[in-house]
Amino acid sequence: MRVGFGYDVHSLVPNRPLILGGVRIPYLYGLDGHSDADVLLHAICDALLGAIAEGDIGRHFPDTDPQYRDIKSTLLLKRVMAKVKEKGFHLLNIDATIVAQKPKLLDFIRRMVNEIAQVVEIDASRINVKATTTEGLGLTGRGEGIAAYAVALVGEGLL
């Protein structure tokens, strides 16, 4: 078995949709980025790539490449999962944390888990997503951005 760790952060800006875990969240601001800027899925991608020793999301999907402009991160996650399988691994579980002062995310967590499970093709019971604040501290606490952390466990061979 191998474990990978991922982290991502993007700033909040007006006139962009807020997408987390592949789910559109109603909010006044969205995350700024080359793709849809889904920090949760980006952190999961990095965790998976780390577990299979394949670098990071920027190496595979550079923000300098116009083909990734506004791309849905669910598609990036599908491509990362294809790499996991190509290298002879299978995904065992994901644990992730979203760090955001606002908006409150509790009502959207189940939908995020189900969306991620569908994309990575494992049972939703193997995915955990939680949200926390920083009690007003730092860029997330001031509402300037949202961050996410993720770990992924993969095993060699087929299930």
Rosetta constraint file for C-alpha pairs under 8 A:
AtomPair CA 1 CA 153 HARMONIC 6.92 0.50
AtomPair CA 1 CA 154 HARMONIC 5.65 0.50
AtomPair CA 1 CA 155 HARMONIC 4.34 0.50
AtomPair CA 1 CA 156 HARMONIC 6.39 0.50
AtomPair CA 2 CA 51 HARMONIC 5.41 0.50
AtomPair CA 2 CA 52 HARMONIC 7.36 0.50
AtomPair CA 2 CA 153 HARMONIC 5.76 0.50
AtomPair CA 2 CA 154 HARMONIC 5.37 0.50
AtomPair CA 2 CA 155 HARMONIC 6.35 0.50
AtomPair CA 3 CA 47 HARMONIC 7.65 0.50
AtomPair CA 3 CA 48 HARMONIC 7.99 0.50
AtomPair CA 3 CA 50 HARMONIC 7.49 0.50
AtomPair CA 3 CA 51 HARMONIC 4.87 0.50
AtomPair CA 3 CA 151 HARMONIC 6.80 0.50
AtomPair CA 3 CA 152 HARMONIC 5.56 0.50
AtomPair CA 3 CA 153 HARMONIC 4.50 0.50
AtomPair CA 3 CA 154 HARMONIC 6.37 0.50
AtomPair CA 4 CA 46 HARMONIC 7.53 0.50
AtomPair CA 4 CA 47 HARMONIC 4.31 0.50
AtomPair CA 4 CA 48 HARMONIC 5.76 0.50
AtomPair CA 4 CA 49 HARMONIC 7.07 0.50
AtomPair CA 4 CA 50 HARMONIC 4.53 0.50
AtomPair CA 4 CA 51 HARMONIC 3.90 0.50
AtomPair CA 4 CA 52 HARMONIC 7.63 0.50
AtomPair CA 4 CA 151 HARMONIC 5.48 0.50
AtomPair CA 4 CA 152 HARMONIC 5.27 0.50
AtomPair CA 4 CA 153 HARMONIC 6.60 0.50
AtomPair CA 5 CA 43 HARMONIC 7.80 0.50
AtomPair CA 5 CA 44 HARMONIC 7.94 0.50
AtomPair CA 5 CA 46 HARMONIC 6.69 0.50
AtomPair CA 5 CA 47 HARMONIC 4.12 0.50
AtomPair CA 5 CA 48 HARMONIC 7.54 0.50
AtomPair CA 5 CA 50 HARMONIC 6.31 0.50
AtomPair CA 5 CA 51 HARMONIC 7.44 0.50
AtomPair CA 5 CA 149 HARMONIC 7.48 0.50
AtomPair CA 5 CA 150 HARMONIC 5.72 0.50
AtomPair CA 5 CA 151 HARMONIC 4.49 0.50
AtomPair CA 5 CA 152 HARMONIC 6.65 0.50
AtomPair CA 6 CA 42 HARMONIC 7.72 0.50
AtomPair CA 6 CA 43 HARMONIC 4.38 0.50
AtomPair CA 6 CA 44 HARMONIC 5.98 0.50
AtomPair CA 6 CA 45 HARMONIC 7.18 0.50
AtomPair CA 6 CA 46 HARMONIC 4.56 0.50
AtomPair CA 6 CA 47 HARMONIC 4.15 0.50
AtomPair CA 6 CA 48 HARMONIC 7.84 0.50
AtomPair CA 6 CA 50 HARMONIC 7.50 0.50
AtomPair CA 6 CA 149 HARMONIC 5.60 0.50
AtomPair CA 6 CA 150 HARMONIC 4.97 0.50
AtomPair CA 6 CA 151 HARMONIC 6.24 0.50
AtomPair CA 7 CA 39 HARMONIC 7.98 0.50
AtomPair CA 7 CA 42 HARMONIC 7.53 0.50
AtomPair CA 7 CA 43 HARMONIC 4.58 0.50
AtomPair CA 7 CA 44 HARMONIC 7.89 0.50
AtomPair CA 7 CA 46 HARMONIC 7.05 0.50
AtomPair CA 7 CA 47 HARMONIC 7.81 0.50
AtomPair CA 7 CA 147 HARMONIC 7.34 0.50
AtomPair CA 7 CA 148 HARMONIC 5.63 0.50
AtomPair CA 7 CA 149 HARMONIC 4.49 0.50
AtomPair CA 7 CA 150 HARMONIC 6.42 0.50
AtomPair CA 8 CA 39 HARMONIC 5.34 0.50
AtomPair CA 8 CA 40 HARMONIC 7.34 0.50
AtomPair CA 8 CA 42 HARMONIC 6.28 0.50
AtomPair CA 8 CA 43 HARMONIC 5.25 0.50
AtomPair CA 8 CA 147 HARMONIC 5.57 0.50
AtomPair CA 8 CA 148 HARMONIC 5.46 0.50
AtomPair CA 8 CA 149 HARMONIC 6.78 0.50
AtomPair CA 9 CA 39 HARMONIC 5.93 0.50
AtomPair CA 9 CA 145 HARMONIC 6.91 0.50
AtomPair CA 9 CA 146 HARMONIC 5.71 0.50
AtomPair CA 9 CA 147 HARMONIC 4.08 0.50
AtomPair CA 9 CA 148 HARMONIC 6.47 0.50
AtomPair CA 10 CA 31 HARMONIC 5.78 0.50
AtomPair CA 10 CA 32 HARMONIC 6.02 0.50
AtomPair CA 10 CA 33 HARMONIC 6.95 0.50
AtomPair CA 10 CA 37 HARMONIC 6.90 0.50
AtomPair CA 10 CA 39 HARMONIC 6.77 0.50
AtomPair CA 10 CA 145 HARMONIC 5.52 0.50
AtomPair CA 10 CA 146 HARMONIC 5.85 0.50
AtomPair CA 10 CA 147 HARMONIC 6.59 0.50
AtomPair CA 11 CA 31 HARMONIC 5.63 0.50
AtomPair CA 11 CA 32 HARMONIC 5.65 0.50
AtomPair CA 11 CA 144 HARMONIC 5.66 0.50
AtomPair CA 11 CA 145 HARMONIC 3.92 0.50
AtomPair CA 11 CA 146 HARMONIC 6.51 0.50
AtomPair CA 12 CA 29 HARMONIC 5.77 0.50
AtomPair CA 12 CA 30 HARMONIC 5.33 0.50
AtomPair CA 12 CA 31 HARMONIC 4.61 0.50
AtomPair CA 12 CA 32 HARMONIC 6.04 0.50
AtomPair CA 12 CA 143 HARMONIC 7.43 0.50
AtomPair CA 12 CA 144 HARMONIC 5.52 0.50
AtomPair CA 12 CA 145 HARMONIC 4.70 0.50
AtomPair CA 12 CA 146 HARMONIC 7.08 0.50
AtomPair CA 13 CA 29 HARMONIC 5.25 0.50
AtomPair CA 13 CA 30 HARMONIC 5.51 0.50
AtomPair CA 13 CA 31 HARMONIC 6.05 0.50
AtomPair CA 13 CA 32 HARMONIC 6.04 0.50
AtomPair CA 14 CA 28 HARMONIC 6.61 0.50
AtomPair CA 14 CA 29 HARMONIC 4.63 0.50
AtomPair CA 14 CA 30 HARMONIC 6.25 0.50
AtomPair CA 15 CA 28 HARMONIC 7.86 0.50
AtomPair CA 15 CA 29 HARMONIC 6.54 0.50
AtomPair CA 15 CA 30 HARMONIC 6.90 0.50
AtomPair CA 16 CA 29 HARMONIC 6.17 0.50
AtomPair CA 16 CA 30 HARMONIC 4.41 0.50
AtomPair CA 16 CA 31 HARMONIC 6.57 0.50
AtomPair CA 16 CA 32 HARMONIC 7.22 0.50
AtomPair CA 17 CA 24 HARMONIC 6.92 0.50
AtomPair CA 17 CA 25 HARMONIC 7.59 0.50
AtomPair CA 17 CA 26 HARMONIC 7.82 0.50
AtomPair CA 17 CA 27 HARMONIC 7.71 0.50
AtomPair CA 17 CA 29 HARMONIC 6.74 0.50
AtomPair CA 17 CA 30 HARMONIC 4.57 0.50
AtomPair CA 17 CA 31 HARMONIC 7.17 0.50
AtomPair CA 18 CA 24 HARMONIC 5.77 0.50
AtomPair CA 18 CA 25 HARMONIC 5.43 0.50
AtomPair CA 18 CA 26 HARMONIC 6.96 0.50
AtomPair CA 18 CA 27 HARMONIC 6.67 0.50
AtomPair CA 18 CA 29 HARMONIC 6.47 0.50
AtomPair CA 18 CA 30 HARMONIC 3.94 0.50
AtomPair CA 18 CA 31 HARMONIC 5.86 0.50
AtomPair CA 18 CA 38 HARMONIC 7.81 0.50
AtomPair CA 19 CA 23 HARMONIC 5.35 0.50
AtomPair CA 19 CA 24 HARMONIC 4.52 0.50
AtomPair CA 19 CA 25 HARMONIC 6.00 0.50
AtomPair CA 19 CA 30 HARMONIC 7.26 0.50
AtomPair CA 19 CA 31 HARMONIC 7.58 0.50
AtomPair CA 19 CA 36 HARMONIC 6.91 0.50
AtomPair CA 19 CA 37 HARMONIC 7.31 0.50
AtomPair CA 19 CA 38 HARMONIC 5.41 0.50
AtomPair CA 20 CA 24 HARMONIC 6.60 0.50
AtomPair CA 20 CA 25 HARMONIC 7.13 0.50
AtomPair CA 20 CA 38 HARMONIC 5.12 0.50
AtomPair CA 20 CA 39 HARMONIC 6.66 0.50
AtomPair CA 20 CA 40 HARMONIC 5.80 0.50
AtomPair CA 20 CA 41 HARMONIC 7.24 0.50
AtomPair CA 20 CA 112 HARMONIC 7.19 0.50
AtomPair CA 21 CA 38 HARMONIC 6.66 0.50
AtomPair CA 21 CA 39 HARMONIC 7.97 0.50
AtomPair CA 21 CA 40 HARMONIC 5.51 0.50
AtomPair CA 21 CA 41 HARMONIC 5.61 0.50
AtomPair CA 21 CA 112 HARMONIC 4.73 0.50
AtomPair CA 21 CA 113 HARMONIC 7.33 0.50
AtomPair CA 21 CA 115 HARMONIC 6.89 0.50
AtomPair CA 21 CA 116 HARMONIC 6.46 0.50
AtomPair CA 22 CA 38 HARMONIC 7.14 0.50
AtomPair CA 22 CA 41 HARMONIC 7.37 0.50
AtomPair CA 22 CA 72 HARMONIC 7.83 0.50
AtomPair CA 22 CA 73 HARMONIC 7.04 0.50
AtomPair CA 22 CA 74 HARMONIC 6.07 0.50
AtomPair CA 22 CA 112 HARMONIC 6.42 0.50
AtomPair CA 22 CA 115 HARMONIC 6.32 0.50
AtomPair CA 22 CA 116 HARMONIC 7.26 0.50
AtomPair CA 23 CA 108 HARMONIC 7.66 0.50
AtomPair CA 23 CA 111 HARMONIC 6.96 0.50
AtomPair CA 23 CA 112 HARMONIC 5.99 0.50
AtomPair CA 23 CA 115 HARMONIC 7.49 0.50
AtomPair CA 25 CA 108 HARMONIC 7.57 0.50
AtomPair CA 27 CA 103 HARMONIC 6.82 0.50
AtomPair CA 31 CA 36 HARMONIC 7.48 0.50
AtomPair CA 31 CA 37 HARMONIC 5.60 0.50
AtomPair CA 31 CA 38 HARMONIC 7.29 0.50
AtomPair CA 31 CA 145 HARMONIC 7.29 0.50
AtomPair CA 31 CA 146 HARMONIC 7.63 0.50
AtomPair CA 32 CA 36 HARMONIC 7.76 0.50
AtomPair CA 32 CA 37 HARMONIC 6.08 0.50
AtomPair CA 33 CA 37 HARMONIC 4.84 0.50
AtomPair CA 34 CA 63 HARMONIC 5.70 0.50
AtomPair CA 34 CA 68 HARMONIC 6.96 0.50
AtomPair CA 34 CA 69 HARMONIC 5.15 0.50
AtomPair CA 34 CA 70 HARMONIC 5.92 0.50
AtomPair CA 34 CA 71 HARMONIC 8.00 0.50
AtomPair CA 35 CA 63 HARMONIC 7.73 0.50
AtomPair CA 35 CA 68 HARMONIC 5.95 0.50
AtomPair CA 35 CA 69 HARMONIC 5.12 0.50
AtomPair CA 35 CA 70 HARMONIC 3.96 0.50
AtomPair CA 35 CA 71 HARMONIC 4.80 0.50
AtomPair CA 35 CA 72 HARMONIC 6.50 0.50
AtomPair CA 35 CA 73 HARMONIC 6.98 0.50
AtomPair CA 36 CA 70 HARMONIC 5.07 0.50
AtomPair CA 36 CA 71 HARMONIC 5.95 0.50
AtomPair CA 36 CA 72 HARMONIC 5.54 0.50
AtomPair CA 36 CA 73 HARMONIC 6.36 0.50
AtomPair CA 37 CA 42 HARMONIC 7.74 0.50
AtomPair CA 37 CA 73 HARMONIC 7.36 0.50
AtomPair CA 38 CA 42 HARMONIC 6.17 0.50
AtomPair CA 38 CA 73 HARMONIC 6.20 0.50
AtomPair CA 39 CA 43 HARMONIC 6.04 0.50
AtomPair CA 39 CA 146 HARMONIC 7.31 0.50
AtomPair CA 39 CA 147 HARMONIC 6.17 0.50
AtomPair CA 39 CA 148 HARMONIC 5.74 0.50
AtomPair CA 40 CA 44 HARMONIC 6.32 0.50
AtomPair CA 40 CA 96 HARMONIC 7.48 0.50
AtomPair CA 40 CA 97 HARMONIC 7.81 0.50
AtomPair CA 40 CA 98 HARMONIC 6.62 0.50
AtomPair CA 40 CA 147 HARMONIC 7.58 0.50
AtomPair CA 40 CA 148 HARMONIC 5.24 0.50
AtomPair CA 40 CA 149 HARMONIC 7.26 0.50
AtomPair CA 40 CA 150 HARMONIC 7.70 0.50
AtomPair CA 41 CA 45 HARMONIC 6.05 0.50
AtomPair CA 41 CA 73 HARMONIC 6.24 0.50
AtomPair CA 41 CA 74 HARMONIC 7.11 0.50
AtomPair CA 41 CA 77 HARMONIC 6.78 0.50
AtomPair CA 42 CA 46 HARMONIC 6.23 0.50
AtomPair CA 42 CA 57 HARMONIC 7.01 0.50
AtomPair CA 42 CA 73 HARMONIC 7.07 0.50
AtomPair CA 42 CA 77 HARMONIC 7.78 0.50
AtomPair CA 43 CA 47 HARMONIC 6.16 0.50
AtomPair CA 43 CA 148 HARMONIC 6.07 0.50
AtomPair CA 43 CA 149 HARMONIC 5.72 0.50
AtomPair CA 43 CA 150 HARMONIC 5.50 0.50
AtomPair CA 44 CA 48 HARMONIC 6.20 0.50
AtomPair CA 44 CA 77 HARMONIC 7.79 0.50
AtomPair CA 44 CA 94 HARMONIC 7.60 0.50
AtomPair CA 44 CA 96 HARMONIC 7.47 0.50
AtomPair CA 44 CA 149 HARMONIC 7.69 0.50
AtomPair CA 44 CA 150 HARMONIC 5.38 0.50
AtomPair CA 44 CA 151 HARMONIC 6.97 0.50
AtomPair CA 44 CA 152 HARMONIC 7.19 0.50
AtomPair CA 45 CA 49 HARMONIC 6.08 0.50
AtomPair CA 45 CA 56 HARMONIC 7.63 0.50
AtomPair CA 45 CA 57 HARMONIC 6.40 0.50
AtomPair CA 45 CA 76 HARMONIC 7.68 0.50
AtomPair CA 45 CA 77 HARMONIC 5.79 0.50
AtomPair CA 45 CA 80 HARMONIC 6.31 0.50
AtomPair CA 46 CA 50 HARMONIC 5.89 0.50
AtomPair CA 46 CA 55 HARMONIC 7.69 0.50
AtomPair CA 46 CA 56 HARMONIC 5.14 0.50
AtomPair CA 46 CA 57 HARMONIC 5.69 0.50
AtomPair CA 47 CA 51 HARMONIC 6.18 0.50
AtomPair CA 47 CA 150 HARMONIC 6.05 0.50
AtomPair CA 47 CA 151 HARMONIC 5.36 0.50
AtomPair CA 47 CA 152 HARMONIC 5.50 0.50
AtomPair CA 48 CA 52 HARMONIC 6.53 0.50
AtomPair CA 48 CA 80 HARMONIC 7.27 0.50
AtomPair CA 48 CA 81 HARMONIC 7.70 0.50
AtomPair CA 48 CA 84 HARMONIC 7.26 0.50
AtomPair CA 48 CA 151 HARMONIC 7.79 0.50
AtomPair CA 48 CA 152 HARMONIC 5.80 0.50
AtomPair CA 48 CA 153 HARMONIC 7.80 0.50
AtomPair CA 48 CA 154 HARMONIC 7.81 0.50
AtomPair CA 49 CA 53 HARMONIC 6.00 0.50
AtomPair CA 49 CA 54 HARMONIC 4.95 0.50
AtomPair CA 49 CA 55 HARMONIC 5.92 0.50
AtomPair CA 49 CA 56 HARMONIC 5.91 0.50
AtomPair CA 49 CA 57 HARMONIC 7.49 0.50
AtomPair CA 49 CA 80 HARMONIC 7.03 0.50
AtomPair CA 49 CA 84 HARMONIC 7.55 0.50
AtomPair CA 50 CA 54 HARMONIC 6.01 0.50
AtomPair CA 50 CA 55 HARMONIC 6.07 0.50
AtomPair CA 50 CA 56 HARMONIC 6.85 0.50
AtomPair CA 51 CA 152 HARMONIC 7.00 0.50
AtomPair CA 51 CA 153 HARMONIC 7.05 0.50
AtomPair CA 51 CA 154 HARMONIC 6.74 0.50
AtomPair CA 52 CA 84 HARMONIC 6.62 0.50
AtomPair CA 52 CA 87 HARMONIC 7.38 0.50
AtomPair CA 52 CA 89 HARMONIC 7.81 0.50
AtomPair CA 52 CA 154 HARMONIC 7.99 0.50
AtomPair CA 55 CA 59 HARMONIC 6.50 0.50
AtomPair CA 56 CA 60 HARMONIC 6.88 0.50
AtomPair CA 57 CA 61 HARMONIC 5.80 0.50
AtomPair CA 57 CA 62 HARMONIC 7.48 0.50
AtomPair CA 58 CA 62 HARMONIC 4.64 0.50
AtomPair CA 58 CA 63 HARMONIC 6.91 0.50
AtomPair CA 61 CA 65 HARMONIC 7.37 0.50
AtomPair CA 61 CA 68 HARMONIC 6.81 0.50
AtomPair CA 61 CA 76 HARMONIC 7.86 0.50
AtomPair CA 62 CA 68 HARMONIC 7.59 0.50
AtomPair CA 63 CA 68 HARMONIC 6.82 0.50
AtomPair CA 63 CA 69 HARMONIC 7.51 0.50
AtomPair CA 65 CA 69 HARMONIC 7.44 0.50
AtomPair CA 67 CA 71 HARMONIC 7.77 0.50
AtomPair CA 71 CA 75 HARMONIC 7.36 0.50
AtomPair CA 71 CA 76 HARMONIC 7.87 0.50
AtomPair CA 72 CA 76 HARMONIC 6.98 0.50
AtomPair CA 73 CA 77 HARMONIC 6.11 0.50
AtomPair CA 74 CA 78 HARMONIC 6.24 0.50
AtomPair CA 74 CA 116 HARMONIC 7.87 0.50
AtomPair CA 74 CA 119 HARMONIC 6.65 0.50
AtomPair CA 75 CA 79 HARMONIC 6.32 0.50
AtomPair CA 76 CA 80 HARMONIC 6.24 0.50
AtomPair CA 77 CA 81 HARMONIC 6.13 0.50
AtomPair CA 77 CA 119 HARMONIC 7.13 0.50
AtomPair CA 77 CA 120 HARMONIC 7.35 0.50
AtomPair CA 78 CA 82 HARMONIC 6.30 0.50
AtomPair CA 78 CA 119 HARMONIC 6.05 0.50
AtomPair CA 78 CA 120 HARMONIC 6.52 0.50
AtomPair CA 79 CA 83 HARMONIC 6.52 0.50
AtomPair CA 80 CA 84 HARMONIC 6.36 0.50
AtomPair CA 81 CA 85 HARMONIC 6.30 0.50
AtomPair CA 81 CA 120 HARMONIC 6.32 0.50
AtomPair CA 82 CA 86 HARMONIC 6.03 0.50
AtomPair CA 83 CA 87 HARMONIC 6.20 0.50
AtomPair CA 84 CA 88 HARMONIC 6.70 0.50
AtomPair CA 84 CA 89 HARMONIC 5.46 0.50
AtomPair CA 84 CA 90 HARMONIC 6.67 0.50
AtomPair CA 84 CA 91 HARMONIC 7.85 0.50
AtomPair CA 85 CA 89 HARMONIC 5.17 0.50
AtomPair CA 85 CA 90 HARMONIC 6.14 0.50
AtomPair CA 88 CA 156 HARMONIC 5.89 0.50
AtomPair CA 88 CA 157 HARMONIC 5.39 0.50
AtomPair CA 88 CA 158 HARMONIC 7.43 0.50
AtomPair CA 89 CA 154 HARMONIC 6.14 0.50
AtomPair CA 89 CA 155 HARMONIC 5.38 0.50
AtomPair CA 89 CA 156 HARMONIC 4.37 0.50
AtomPair CA 89 CA 157 HARMONIC 5.37 0.50
AtomPair CA 89 CA 158 HARMONIC 6.95 0.50
AtomPair CA 90 CA 154 HARMONIC 5.43 0.50
AtomPair CA 90 CA 155 HARMONIC 5.39 0.50
AtomPair CA 90 CA 156 HARMONIC 6.37 0.50
AtomPair CA 90 CA 157 HARMONIC 6.64 0.50
AtomPair CA 90 CA 158 HARMONIC 6.28 0.50
AtomPair CA 90 CA 159 HARMONIC 6.94 0.50
AtomPair CA 91 CA 120 HARMONIC 7.98 0.50
AtomPair CA 91 CA 122 HARMONIC 7.52 0.50
AtomPair CA 91 CA 152 HARMONIC 7.43 0.50
AtomPair CA 91 CA 153 HARMONIC 6.24 0.50
AtomPair CA 91 CA 154 HARMONIC 4.45 0.50
AtomPair CA 91 CA 155 HARMONIC 6.49 0.50
AtomPair CA 92 CA 122 HARMONIC 7.99 0.50
AtomPair CA 92 CA 126 HARMONIC 6.90 0.50
AtomPair CA 92 CA 152 HARMONIC 7.53 0.50
AtomPair CA 92 CA 153 HARMONIC 5.40 0.50
AtomPair CA 92 CA 154 HARMONIC 5.22 0.50
AtomPair CA 92 CA 155 HARMONIC 6.65 0.50
AtomPair CA 93 CA 126 HARMONIC 4.79 0.50
AtomPair CA 93 CA 127 HARMONIC 5.72 0.50
AtomPair CA 93 CA 152 HARMONIC 5.75 0.50
AtomPair CA 93 CA 153 HARMONIC 5.39 0.50
AtomPair CA 93 CA 154 HARMONIC 7.27 0.50
AtomPair CA 94 CA 126 HARMONIC 6.53 0.50
AtomPair CA 94 CA 127 HARMONIC 4.86 0.50
AtomPair CA 94 CA 128 HARMONIC 6.21 0.50
AtomPair CA 94 CA 150 HARMONIC 6.96 0.50
AtomPair CA 94 CA 151 HARMONIC 5.75 0.50
AtomPair CA 94 CA 152 HARMONIC 4.50 0.50
AtomPair CA 94 CA 153 HARMONIC 6.59 0.50
AtomPair CA 95 CA 127 HARMONIC 6.00 0.50
AtomPair CA 95 CA 128 HARMONIC 4.72 0.50
AtomPair CA 95 CA 129 HARMONIC 6.06 0.50
AtomPair CA 95 CA 150 HARMONIC 5.65 0.50
AtomPair CA 95 CA 151 HARMONIC 5.40 0.50
AtomPair CA 95 CA 152 HARMONIC 6.59 0.50
AtomPair CA 96 CA 128 HARMONIC 6.16 0.50
AtomPair CA 96 CA 129 HARMONIC 4.86 0.50
AtomPair CA 96 CA 130 HARMONIC 6.40 0.50
AtomPair CA 96 CA 148 HARMONIC 7.05 0.50
AtomPair CA 96 CA 149 HARMONIC 5.50 0.50
AtomPair CA 96 CA 150 HARMONIC 4.08 0.50
AtomPair CA 96 CA 151 HARMONIC 6.36 0.50
AtomPair CA 97 CA 129 HARMONIC 5.77 0.50
AtomPair CA 97 CA 130 HARMONIC 4.88 0.50
AtomPair CA 97 CA 131 HARMONIC 5.41 0.50
AtomPair CA 97 CA 132 HARMONIC 7.17 0.50
AtomPair CA 97 CA 148 HARMONIC 5.49 0.50
AtomPair CA 97 CA 149 HARMONIC 5.20 0.50
AtomPair CA 97 CA 150 HARMONIC 6.38 0.50
AtomPair CA 98 CA 129 HARMONIC 7.55 0.50
AtomPair CA 98 CA 130 HARMONIC 6.25 0.50
AtomPair CA 98 CA 131 HARMONIC 4.57 0.50
AtomPair CA 98 CA 132 HARMONIC 6.30 0.50
AtomPair CA 98 CA 146 HARMONIC 7.30 0.50
AtomPair CA 98 CA 147 HARMONIC 5.90 0.50
AtomPair CA 98 CA 148 HARMONIC 4.32 0.50
AtomPair CA 98 CA 149 HARMONIC 6.58 0.50
AtomPair CA 99 CA 131 HARMONIC 5.88 0.50
AtomPair CA 99 CA 132 HARMONIC 5.10 0.50
AtomPair CA 99 CA 133 HARMONIC 5.45 0.50
AtomPair CA 99 CA 134 HARMONIC 7.10 0.50
AtomPair CA 99 CA 140 HARMONIC 6.71 0.50
AtomPair CA 99 CA 146 HARMONIC 5.80 0.50
AtomPair CA 99 CA 147 HARMONIC 5.04 0.50
AtomPair CA 99 CA 148 HARMONIC 5.77 0.50
AtomPair CA 100 CA 104 HARMONIC 7.92 0.50
AtomPair CA 100 CA 131 HARMONIC 7.18 0.50
AtomPair CA 100 CA 132 HARMONIC 6.31 0.50
AtomPair CA 100 CA 133 HARMONIC 5.15 0.50
AtomPair CA 100 CA 134 HARMONIC 7.35 0.50
AtomPair CA 100 CA 140 HARMONIC 5.44 0.50
AtomPair CA 100 CA 141 HARMONIC 6.85 0.50
AtomPair CA 100 CA 143 HARMONIC 7.26 0.50
AtomPair CA 100 CA 145 HARMONIC 7.29 0.50
AtomPair CA 100 CA 146 HARMONIC 5.06 0.50
AtomPair CA 100 CA 147 HARMONIC 6.80 0.50
AtomPair CA 101 CA 132 HARMONIC 7.48 0.50
AtomPair CA 101 CA 133 HARMONIC 4.75 0.50
AtomPair CA 101 CA 134 HARMONIC 6.65 0.50
AtomPair CA 101 CA 135 HARMONIC 7.31 0.50
AtomPair CA 101 CA 136 HARMONIC 6.83 0.50
AtomPair CA 101 CA 140 HARMONIC 5.97 0.50
AtomPair CA 101 CA 141 HARMONIC 5.15 0.50
AtomPair CA 101 CA 142 HARMONIC 7.30 0.50
AtomPair CA 101 CA 143 HARMONIC 5.99 0.50
AtomPair CA 102 CA 133 HARMONIC 7.99 0.50
AtomPair CA 102 CA 143 HARMONIC 6.62 0.50
AtomPair CA 105 CA 109 HARMONIC 6.41 0.50
AtomPair CA 105 CA 131 HARMONIC 6.65 0.50
AtomPair CA 106 CA 130 HARMONIC 7.98 0.50
AtomPair CA 106 CA 131 HARMONIC 7.28 0.50
AtomPair CA 108 CA 112 HARMONIC 6.32 0.50
AtomPair CA 109 CA 113 HARMONIC 6.20 0.50
AtomPair CA 109 CA 129 HARMONIC 6.46 0.50
AtomPair CA 109 CA 130 HARMONIC 7.02 0.50
AtomPair CA 110 CA 114 HARMONIC 6.21 0.50
AtomPair CA 111 CA 115 HARMONIC 6.07 0.50
AtomPair CA 112 CA 116 HARMONIC 6.10 0.50
AtomPair CA 112 CA 129 HARMONIC 7.66 0.50
AtomPair CA 113 CA 117 HARMONIC 6.04 0.50
AtomPair CA 113 CA 124 HARMONIC 6.16 0.50
AtomPair CA 113 CA 127 HARMONIC 6.26 0.50
AtomPair CA 113 CA 128 HARMONIC 6.86 0.50
AtomPair CA 113 CA 129 HARMONIC 6.55 0.50
AtomPair CA 114 CA 118 HARMONIC 6.20 0.50
AtomPair CA 114 CA 124 HARMONIC 5.84 0.50
AtomPair CA 115 CA 119 HARMONIC 6.33 0.50
AtomPair CA 116 CA 120 HARMONIC 6.11 0.50
AtomPair CA 116 CA 124 HARMONIC 7.86 0.50
AtomPair CA 116 CA 127 HARMONIC 7.87 0.50
AtomPair CA 117 CA 121 HARMONIC 5.54 0.50
AtomPair CA 117 CA 122 HARMONIC 5.28 0.50
AtomPair CA 117 CA 123 HARMONIC 5.90 0.50
AtomPair CA 117 CA 124 HARMONIC 5.06 0.50
AtomPair CA 117 CA 127 HARMONIC 7.01 0.50
AtomPair CA 118 CA 122 HARMONIC 6.90 0.50
AtomPair CA 122 CA 126 HARMONIC 7.02 0.50
AtomPair CA 123 CA 127 HARMONIC 7.60 0.50
AtomPair CA 133 CA 140 HARMONIC 7.52 0.50
AtomPair CA 133 CA 141 HARMONIC 6.65 0.50
AtomPair CA 134 CA 138 HARMONIC 7.24 0.50
AtomPair CA 134 CA 140 HARMONIC 6.79 0.50
AtomPair CA 134 CA 141 HARMONIC 5.24 0.50
AtomPair CA 135 CA 141 HARMONIC 6.10 0.50
AtomPair CA 136 CA 140 HARMONIC 7.44 0.50
AtomPair CA 136 CA 141 HARMONIC 3.70 0.50
AtomPair CA 136 CA 142 HARMONIC 5.71 0.50
AtomPair CA 137 CA 141 HARMONIC 4.45 0.50
AtomPair CA 137 CA 142 HARMONIC 6.49 0.50
AtomPair CA 138 CA 142 HARMONIC 6.16 0.50
AtomPair CA 139 CA 143 HARMONIC 6.31 0.50
AtomPair CA 139 CA 144 HARMONIC 5.12 0.50
AtomPair CA 139 CA 145 HARMONIC 5.94 0.50
AtomPair CA 140 CA 144 HARMONIC 5.68 0.50
AtomPair CA 140 CA 145 HARMONIC 4.98 0.50
AtomPair CA 140 CA 146 HARMONIC 5.48 0.50
AtomPair CA 140 CA 147 HARMONIC 7.12 0.50
